[in-house]
Amino acid sequence: MDKMLMKAMVFSGKGKPLALNELPVPEPGEDQVQIKVIACGICRTDLHVLDGELTQPKLPLIPGHEIIGIVTKTGNNVSDIETGQLVGVPWLGYTCGTCKYCRRDKENLCENAKFTGYTIDGGYAEYTVAYAKYCFKLSKQYNNAASAPLLCAGLIGFRSYRMIDPAATNIGMYGFGAAAHILIQIAKAQNKKVFAFTRDGDLQSQQFARGLGAYWVGGSSDIPDEKLDASIIFAPAGELIPKALQDLDKGGTVICGGIHMSEIPAFSYDLLWEERSVRSVANLTHEDGLNFFDLLKTTTVHTQTEFFPLNKANEAIQKLRKGQIKGAAVLVM
């Protein structure tokens, strides 16, 4: 019997555009499920993969790690997910369960982890396979393309947000894109004052932030009129760390929410003094995802999305690269 074929956008190396290929539909391994992809969000991490800033991708590679889809087959060892189940697939695609980090319930730091759309084929395709343990079972309300950004922009934003002292009130967000536009809705529901920093002169993003209820909006070089209790940097710009520390009150924290950042310039110790801190976010845990979707049962979040057909992935990537996407870009199968 001839194998069923699917369309997929394939990455073959740094600097090369994705190629639309016809490939056999992948079969699930014993611990995996096969998924018919409904949609896959385009994340800034995908740009870091394509640009060679993340240096160890599987090649050739089907990118994409913000996947919404329906399970169409299950492996022999899969017992808790059935065919027909709506699932979400995030960046963290596999952990070993035995290394020192896994044993400490820090699976996001696993020494043998595999990542969707980086070291495992992802969702820029009509079908994909994923390890069942790392899929999130979703309710029918997420059976739509607009939900795809929740699987990374939402999850990583949420993990970053949880690193902030719950008593913090003035929250800065540097880089107002896919993650920030989701997170501001959660922060506003918890009566936080959000200070939104965009690229200097990006009036469209500033208007977008105002429309979502930001307390203060400005360019990344602007000084807010109040000190911040905490900040999250989503933009991959290392020069924002000293700036965020400058805007921070005593005892505050700057969270770096991305997987890659440009070089951080030297800065004077007085910016860090008075118990300010800087920390990074690495991946997420499965528990983060469960807690996030549990929170969404009581907090309404709407994603702002721009949809593209699969064969327009390169066009969508270029628009994201140029800052021309308001909210999130999503490929629809």
matplotlib code that plots the C-alpha trace (Angstrom):
import matplotlib.pyplot as plt

x = [0.0, 1.3, 2.1, -0.1, 1.6, 1.4, 2.6, 5.3, 7.6, 11.2, 14.3, 17.6, 20.1, 21.0, 20.1, 17.9, 14.1, 11.8, 10.8, 7.3, 7.8, 5.5, 6.6, 5.2, 2.8, 4.9, 3.9, 3.9, 6.4, 5.2, 5.1, 3.9, 0.7, 0.1, -1.6, -3.5, -2.4, -5.1, -2.6, 0.9, 2.0, 5.2, 7.4, 10.4, 12.4, 11.7, 13.7, 16.6, 16.6, 16.4, 19.1, 21.5, 21.5, 20.3, 23.1, 22.1, 18.8, 17.9, 18.4, 16.3, 13.8, 10.1, 9.9, 7.1, 6.3, 2.9, 0.7, -3.0, -4.3, -6.4, -4.9, -5.3, -3.2, -1.7, 1.4, 1.2, 2.3, -0.1, -3.1, -4.2, -4.9, -7.3, -7.9, -10.1, -8.6, -7.7, -4.1, -1.6, 2.1, 4.7, 8.5, 9.5, 8.9, 10.7, 12.7, 14.7, 13.2, 16.5, 19.0, 19.6, 17.2, 14.4, 14.8, 14.5, 11.3, 13.1, 12.4, 12.7, 16.5, 16.8, 20.2, 18.7, 15.7, 14.3, 12.5, 9.6, 10.5, 14.2, 15.5, 12.1, 10.0, 7.3, 4.1, 4.8, 3.1, -0.3, 0.6, 3.2, 4.0, 4.7, 5.4, 2.1, 3.4, 4.3, 1.0, -1.7, -5.2, -7.4, -11.1, -13.1, -12.9, -9.3, -10.3, -9.3, -6.2, -6.2, -5.3, -2.0, 0.1, -1.0, 1.4, 4.5, 3.9, 1.3, 3.2, 6.6, 4.9, 3.1, 6.3, 8.1, 5.2, 5.2, 8.8, 7.7, 6.8, 3.0, 3.0, 4.6, 2.2, 4.1, 5.1, 7.2, 7.1, 9.8, 8.9, 5.2, 4.5, 2.9, 3.8, 3.2, -0.2, -1.4, 0.3, -1.0, -4.5, -3.6, -1.8, -4.7, -7.2, -5.0, -5.1, -1.5, -0.3, 1.5, 4.2, 4.6, 7.9, 8.1, 10.8, 11.4, 9.0, 6.8, 3.5, 1.4, 2.6, 2.2, -1.4, -1.9, -0.7, -2.9, -5.9, -5.1, -5.1, -1.4, -1.1, 1.9, 3.3, 6.6, 9.6, 12.4, 14.6, 11.8, 11.8, 8.5, 7.0, 7.0, 9.6, 8.8, 8.5, 9.5, 10.0, 9.9, 12.1, 10.6, 12.7, 16.0, 18.0, 20.7, 21.0, 17.6, 18.9, 20.8, 17.8, 15.3, 17.5, 17.6, 13.8, 13.5, 12.8, 14.8, 14.5, 12.9, 13.6, 14.2, 13.1, 14.6, 11.8, 13.6, 15.8, 18.3, 19.5, 22.1, 25.3, 24.6, 26.7, 28.7, 26.9, 27.7, 27.1, 24.8, 22.1, 22.1, 22.7, 19.9, 19.0, 17.8, 18.2, 18.3, 17.2, 16.4, 13.6, 14.5, 11.7, 8.8, 7.5, 4.4, 3.1, 3.4, 1.1, -1.4, -1.5, -1.7, -4.7, -6.3, -5.9, -7.6, -10.7, -11.3, -9.3, -10.5, -7.6, -8.1, -5.2, -4.6, -3.5, -2.7, -3.3, -1.3, -1.7, 1.2, 2.7, 3.1, 5.3, 8.3, 6.2, 4.9, 8.4, 9.6, 6.7, 7.5, 11.2, 10.3, 8.0, 5.0, 2.8, 0.4, 0.1, 1.0, 1.4, -0.2, 0.0, -3.3, -3.4]
y = [0.0, 3.4, 5.7, 8.7, 11.9, 15.4, 18.9, 20.3, 23.3, 22.0, 23.8, 22.6, 25.0, 28.5, 31.3, 29.1, 29.7, 26.9, 24.6, 23.2, 19.4, 16.4, 13.9, 10.6, 11.2, 10.2, 7.1, 7.4, 5.5, 3.4, 6.4, 8.9, 10.1, 11.1, 14.5, 16.1, 19.7, 22.4, 25.3, 26.1, 29.5, 31.1, 32.0, 34.2, 31.1, 29.8, 32.8, 31.9, 28.4, 29.6, 32.2, 29.8, 31.4, 28.1, 26.0, 22.3, 21.8, 18.5, 18.7, 18.6, 20.0, 20.8, 23.8, 24.9, 24.4, 26.1, 23.2, 22.7, 19.4, 16.3, 12.9, 10.5, 7.5, 6.4, 4.3, 1.0, 2.4, 5.3, 4.8, 8.3, 9.9, 8.6, 9.3, 12.3, 14.1, 17.8, 18.4, 21.2, 20.5, 22.9, 23.5, 20.9, 17.7, 15.0, 14.6, 11.6, 11.4, 10.2, 13.0, 15.1, 17.9, 15.5, 13.9, 17.4, 18.1, 20.6, 18.8, 22.1, 21.8, 18.1, 17.2, 15.0, 17.0, 17.2, 20.2, 20.4, 22.1, 22.1, 18.6, 16.9, 17.7, 20.2, 21.7, 23.4, 20.5, 18.8, 16.0, 15.6, 13.1, 14.0, 12.2, 11.7, 12.7, 16.1, 16.9, 18.9, 17.6, 20.5, 21.3, 22.1, 25.8, 25.6, 23.9, 26.9, 28.4, 31.4, 29.2, 28.1, 31.0, 29.9, 26.9, 29.0, 32.7, 32.0, 29.3, 31.0, 34.3, 32.6, 30.9, 34.3, 36.0, 33.4, 34.2, 37.7, 38.4, 38.1, 41.4, 43.3, 45.9, 47.8, 45.3, 46.2, 44.3, 45.0, 43.9, 44.0, 41.0, 37.6, 36.8, 40.3, 40.7, 37.5, 38.2, 41.7, 40.3, 38.0, 40.8, 43.2, 40.6, 40.5, 44.3, 44.9, 48.1, 47.1, 49.4, 48.4, 49.1, 48.8, 49.5, 53.3, 54.9, 51.8, 53.7, 50.8, 48.5, 51.3, 51.8, 48.0, 48.0, 50.9, 49.1, 46.1, 48.3, 49.2, 51.7, 53.3, 53.0, 54.1, 53.3, 51.1, 54.1, 56.1, 56.4, 55.6, 58.0, 55.4, 52.8, 49.2, 46.3, 43.7, 43.5, 40.8, 41.2, 39.4, 41.2, 39.4, 42.5, 42.3, 46.1, 46.1, 44.5, 47.6, 49.8, 47.5, 47.6, 51.4, 51.5, 49.0, 49.8, 48.4, 44.6, 44.2, 41.5, 41.5, 38.3, 37.4, 35.5, 34.4, 31.5, 33.7, 37.3, 39.5, 40.3, 42.1, 45.3, 46.1, 48.2, 49.8, 47.9, 50.6, 49.4, 46.0, 47.1, 47.4, 43.7, 44.0, 40.7, 39.4, 35.8, 33.8, 31.5, 28.1, 26.2, 25.2, 22.2, 20.2, 21.5, 25.1, 24.1, 22.5, 25.5, 27.9, 26.2, 25.9, 29.7, 30.2, 28.6, 31.8, 34.4, 35.3, 35.7, 36.6, 36.2, 38.7, 36.7, 37.0, 33.8, 32.4, 29.3, 26.7, 27.6, 31.2, 30.4, 32.3, 35.4, 35.2, 34.7, 37.8, 39.9, 38.7, 39.5, 43.0, 43.6, 43.8, 41.3, 42.7, 39.9, 36.5, 34.9, 31.5, 28.9, 27.3, 23.9]
z = [0.0, -0.9, 2.0, 2.6, 1.7, 3.3, 2.6, 4.8, 4.9, 5.3, 6.6, 5.1, 6.6, 7.8, 5.4, 3.2, 2.7, 3.7, 0.9, 0.3, 0.1, -0.2, 2.4, 3.9, 6.8, 9.9, 11.9, 15.7, 17.8, 20.7, 23.1, 20.5, 18.9, 15.3, 14.9, 12.1, 12.4, 12.5, 12.9, 14.0, 15.4, 14.2, 17.2, 17.4, 18.4, 14.9, 13.6, 15.9, 14.4, 10.8, 11.4, 12.9, 16.4, 17.8, 16.4, 16.6, 14.7, 13.2, 9.5, 7.4, 9.8, 9.8, 12.2, 14.4, 18.1, 18.7, 17.4, 17.7, 16.2, 16.4, 17.4, 14.5, 15.7, 19.0, 19.7, 21.5, 24.9, 24.8, 27.1, 28.3, 24.9, 22.3, 18.7, 18.1, 21.1, 20.6, 21.7, 21.9, 21.4, 22.9, 22.5, 25.2, 23.3, 25.4, 28.6, 29.8, 33.3, 34.8, 34.8, 37.9, 36.7, 35.9, 39.3, 40.9, 39.0, 36.8, 33.5, 31.6, 32.3, 31.2, 29.9, 27.2, 26.2, 22.7, 21.3, 18.9, 15.7, 16.5, 17.4, 16.6, 13.5, 14.3, 13.0, 9.7, 8.1, 7.7, 10.1, 12.9, 15.6, 19.3, 22.5, 24.2, 27.6, 26.4, 24.7, 26.4, 26.2, 25.3, 25.5, 22.4, 23.0, 21.7, 18.4, 16.3, 14.7, 17.0, 20.0, 18.5, 20.1, 23.5, 23.2, 23.4, 23.5, 26.2, 28.1, 28.2, 29.0, 31.9, 33.2, 33.0, 34.8, 37.6, 38.4, 39.5, 43.2, 43.4, 45.3, 42.4, 40.9, 38.2, 35.6, 32.6, 29.3, 26.8, 23.3, 22.7, 20.5, 20.7, 24.3, 25.8, 24.1, 25.9, 29.2, 29.5, 29.6, 32.5, 34.4, 33.9, 35.2, 38.4, 38.7, 37.7, 36.0, 32.8, 31.3, 27.6, 25.9, 22.1, 19.5, 19.5, 17.1, 16.6, 17.0, 15.7, 18.5, 21.0, 19.9, 20.1, 23.7, 24.7, 23.2, 25.5, 28.6, 29.2, 32.0, 30.3, 26.8, 25.2, 23.2, 24.7, 25.4, 27.1, 30.9, 32.6, 35.1, 37.9, 39.0, 38.1, 40.5, 37.9, 34.1, 31.5, 28.4, 25.4, 22.7, 21.9, 22.5, 25.2, 25.4, 27.1, 30.3, 31.6, 30.5, 32.3, 35.4, 35.2, 35.2, 38.1, 41.7, 44.6, 45.1, 41.7, 39.1, 35.4, 33.7, 30.3, 28.5, 25.3, 24.4, 22.6, 23.2, 21.6, 23.5, 26.8, 27.1, 30.2, 32.8, 36.1, 39.4, 40.7, 38.3, 39.9, 43.5, 46.1, 45.5, 42.0, 40.0, 36.5, 35.6, 32.5, 31.6, 30.1, 28.3, 30.5, 32.5, 31.8, 35.1, 33.8, 30.9, 33.1, 35.4, 32.5, 30.9, 34.3, 34.8, 31.4, 32.8, 34.9, 32.9, 29.4, 26.9, 23.3, 20.8, 18.1, 15.1, 11.4, 9.5, 6.6, 4.5, 4.9, 1.6, 2.6, 5.6, 4.2, 3.7, 7.3, 8.7, 6.9, 8.2, 11.7, 11.2, 10.2, 13.1, 10.8, 12.7, 15.3, 17.9, 16.5, 13.1, 12.5, 9.7, 9.0, 7.4]

ax = plt.figure().add_subplot(projection="3d")
ax.plot(x, y, z, "-o")
ax.set_aspect("equal")
plt.show()
